[in-house]
Amino acid sequence: MAGINHEAVKSHGDPGSHTEWNADHRQKGHHDCEQYQFLNRVMENRTDWPAGPVEGQEVWRSDLNNAFIWDGTKWVSLSPVATIVVAADGSGHTTDIQEGIDMLPAGGGAVYIKEGTYLINVAVDIDKSNVSIFGSGRSTILKGAAGITILEATNKNHLSIRDLYLTSQTAVQYGVGIGLADSTGSFVESCWFDNFTGIGVALLGTTTGTTIRNCNIFPGSAGIGLKGNDGVIEGCYIEGGFNGIAADNGAERYRIIGNIITGVTFRGIMGSGFNDCAFVGNYIGDCGNDSVNIQSSNRNTFTGNKIVNATANGIEIDINSDRNLVVGNTIYNNAAGNIVDNGTNSEIAHNIIA
């Protein structure tokens, strides 16, 4: 039951003064929203965002055919759709990638980025789980400003990022292409990373069950940086840069399969804290130091790899590493040595060494 209550309450038969009748009126009780409606609601109609919005402000974007409310930090759709088209030529829902992600409902959805060049001056934050972001291959170009991560997500799960070309706005600059922190069950597939002095893909924190597959990476620092566990790195081509695949004090139960790593200035695969990982069927060649160097790493398997032409060692198992298996690899023409084992309880057998 709902009604209107006067601030100045009068007794029966007392008409009161005009000032009392003009006093504040307040709602009493609850509105039954299934019975009653707000009719002829007026909302500002425009084709751009108003400057200096305040929390709770609403606008109708006639160009997007959608209503939005300012939540204090960003515009949020009042009637979100689950598939958003971002188009540099203005033919989609928006021209801005971040705006496209913000338009998705809280439960996620898909953002298709049409062909074109998109200048990314602030990191694009994937701020919800269950989001798929995909482009039109190398014709969807995301150019990042110096020092930023182009696409990033923290504590967001089940993401899919594919068919994008990520590069920098200037000739050489530090930055990260895609950074996922504490993410579970995500995919990065069929992307190109070029002209970074930073990292192509960085997996951070406790990232779990992430797959990086069929990417071409031309990094400055590392092609792929690993932390977390239970991921797959498969079918990637990494050329140049400082390191190919690098673990930063903790990468467990990864499967690193069928990748090509060539021409890096330092090491093809390196890092500390590789534990219970499998390195299978990779080609690692022409590295400026060791092809493979693992430290404080335990119970890893190397098999079916071709490791050649390093200026230092083919495989070096460093101290504080235990129970690593090196079997059935082809390892030759590495200047300092083909297999150098400084660990304990290693099993090394049936490798072709020349």
N, C-alpha and C positions, 0 to 999 in steps of 0.2 A: 504494500500500500504506500503511495507517495502523495504528498501534498505540499502546499506552500505555507510556510510559517512566518508570521510577522515578528520582528524583533521586539516591538512594543506590544505586549499582550494586554488586552482590555477585558474587563469583566462584562458579563452579559448586560446588554442594554446601554453600555457606555460607547457612544460613537467615536470618541477620541478626536484629537485634533488632526489637521491636515499634515502637520510635521510628523506625527506618529504614523499616519498611514503611508507617508513617503519614506519611512525608515527602511532599513535593509530587509529584503525578503530572502528567506533561505529555504532550500529544499529540506523536507522532512520525510524520512523513510527512504526507500530504495525505488529506483526506476526499474520496472520490468522491461528489459530491453527486447524481450520476445514480443511484447505487445505494443510498445511505443517506439517511434522513430524520430530522429532528427531530420526534418525536411528542409529543403532549400538551403543546404549548407553551402557557404561561400568559401572558396579557396583561391588563393592567388594563382593566376594562370600565366605561365611564362615559359621561355625556351632556354633559360640559363639559371644558374644558381644565384640567389640574392646575396649581396655582400653582408658580412657581419650577422649571420643568423643567430637566433637565440634558441635555447633548448625548448622543444615542443612546437617550434614554428613549422608550418606545413605549406607545401606548394604543390601545384599541379604542373608537371612538365608535359606540355602538349606535344613536344617533339619526341618524347619517350612514351607517351600514352600511359603515364603512370603517376601516382601521387607519392610524395616523400615527406618524411618528418626528420627534423634535425635532432639527433639524440645527444647533442652536446659536443660530439667529436666528428660526426659524419652524417650524411644524408642516408636515410634508410627507407627502402620502399615500403609503402603501406599495403601493396598488393604484389609481392614479388613473384617473378616467374622463374622457372627452374632452368631455362636455357637463355643465355644472353649472348648477343652478337656484338662484338667490338669491331668497329670498322673505321680506319683512318680516313676514309673518304666520306664519312657521315651517313653511310647507308645502313648502319645497324642501330642498336639501342643507344650506343654511346661511342665516343671516340677514345675514351680513357679506360685502360685496363683495370685500374683500381676501382673505378666507378662501376665497372661491369661486375666485379666480384662482390662489391657492396650491395648490388641489386639482387643477388641471389637470396633465397630464403635461408633461414637459419640451418635447415637440414642439408644444405649444399645444392649442387646442381652443376651445370656445364657452362663454360665460357669459351666461345669460339672466337678466336682473334683472326680476322680476315687478313689477306695479304696487304702489305704496306709497311712503313717504317714508323716505329713508336719510340719516341725519346723518353727514357725513364730517368728522371732526375732525383726521385725519391724511391726507395725500395717499395715494390709492390707486395703488400702483405696479404697472404692468403689466410684470412682470419676465421675460417670455418672449416670443418671436416667435410669429407665426401664431396670434394670439388674436383672436377675435371677441367683442365685448361689445355686447349689444343689450338694449333694454328694450321697454316697451309704450307708447312715445310719451310724451306729456305726463303720463301717469299714473304714470310711473316718475320720481320726483323725487329728485335728488341735491343735498343742501343742504350747501355747504362752509362750514367755519369761516373766520374772518378770516385772510387772508394766505396761504392754501394754494392749491395746484393740486389740483383735485378728482381728475382722472385724469391720470397722467403716465407717460411711458415714455422711456427713454434707451437708445440703441443696440439697439432692438428693431424688427423689420421685419415688414411684411405684417400690420398690425393693421387691424381694422375696428371702428369705434365708431359706433353708430347708435341712433336712436329713444329718446333720453334727454332729460330736462328738467333742466338744471343751473342752480342758483341759489345764493344765499347764505343763511346762517342769520339774518342781521340785516338791517336796512333797507338800509344801504349799507356795503360793506366792500371792501377791496382783495382781489383774488384772481384766479385763472386757472381757466377751465373745463376745458380740455384742453390739455396741453402735451406736445409731441413733440419730442425732441431727437435729432439724428443718426439719424433713422428713415428707412427706405426702403420705398416702395410701400404706404403706408397710406391709409385712407379715414376721413373723418369725415362722416357723412351724416344728414340729417333729425333734427338735434338743435336744441333750444331753449336759449339762454343768456340769463339774465335777472338783473337786480339786482346786477351786478358793478360795482365801480369800477375793476376791472382789465381783463383781456383775455379775450375769449371763447375763441378758439383761438390758441395761440402755437406757431409752428414755429421751432425753434431749431437752431443749429449747422449741420450739413451735411445737414439733412433733404432727401431727394430723392424726387421722384415721388409726392408726397402730394396727394390730392384732398379738397377741402372742398366739399360740395355740398348745396344745398337746406336750409341752416340759417337759423334766425331768431335774430338776435343783437341784444341791447339792452345795450350795454357802458357802462362808465364811462370807460375809457381808450381802448382800441382794440377794434374788432370782431374783426379778424384781424391778428396780427403775423407778418411774413414774414421768414425767412432761408432759405438753401438754394437749391434749383434744381429745375426741371422739374416743377412742380406745377400743379394746376388749381384755381381758385376759381370756382365756377359756381352761379348760381341762388340766391344767398344774399340775405337781406333784413337790412340793418343800419340801425338807427334809433337816433339819440342817441349819447351818449358824446362823446369828444374827437376821435378819428379813426375813420374807417371801416376802411380797409385801410392798414397802415403797414409799410414795409420798414425794417429796421434795418441799414444799411450792407451790403447784399448780398442781392439776390433776383434770380436769373437764370433766364430762359427760362420764366417763369410765364405761364399763360394765364388771364386774369381776364375772365370772360365772363358776360354776362347777369345781373349783380347789381344790386340796388337799394340805394343808400346815400342816406339822407335825414336831415336835421335834426341833423347832428353840429355840435358847437360850434366845431370848428377846421377840419379838412380831410377831404374825402371819401377821396381816395387821396393818400398822401404818402410821402416817404422818400428816402433816398439809396441809390445802388447798384442801382436797377432797370436791368437790362441784358438786351437781347434778349427783352423781354416783349411780350405782345399784350394790349391792353385793348379789348375788343370788345363792343358792344351793352349797355353799362351805363347805368343812369340814376343821375345824381349831382345831387342838388338840395338847396337850402336850407342850405348850409353856412355856418358862422360866419366862415370865412376863405376860402381858395381851395378850389374844388371838387377840383382836381388840382394838386399841386405836386411836381415831381421834381427832385432835385439829384444831380449827379455820376452821371447816368444816360445810357446810350448805346443807340442802335439799337432803340428801342422804337416800337411802332405803336399809335396811337389811331385807331380807326375805328368808325363806327356808334354812337357814344355820344351820349346826350342830357345836356347839362351846363347847369344853369340855376340862377338865383336865389342865387348866392353873394354874400356881402357884400364879397368882394374879387374875385379873378380866376377865370375859368372854368378855363383851363389856364395854368399858369405853368411854363415850362421854365427852370430856373435855370442859373446859370453852371456851368462844368465839365461840361456835358452836350453830347453830340455825336451827330449823325445820327439824330435822332428824327423820326418821320413822323406828322403829324396830318392825316388826310384823311377826308372824308365824315362829319363829326360835325355835330350840331345844338347850337349854343352860343349862348345869349342871356340877357339880363337879369342879367348878372353885374356888380356895381356898379362895380368898379375897371377891369375890362377883360375881354374874352372870351378872347383868346389873347395871352399875353405871352411872347415868345421871347427869352430871354437866353443861349441856347445857341449852338452853332456847327453849321453844315451841316444845319440843320433843313429838312424838307420840309413845308410847310403849304399845303393846297390843297383846294378843293371842299368847304368847310365852309359850313353855313348859319348865318349870324351875324345877329342882329337886336338 
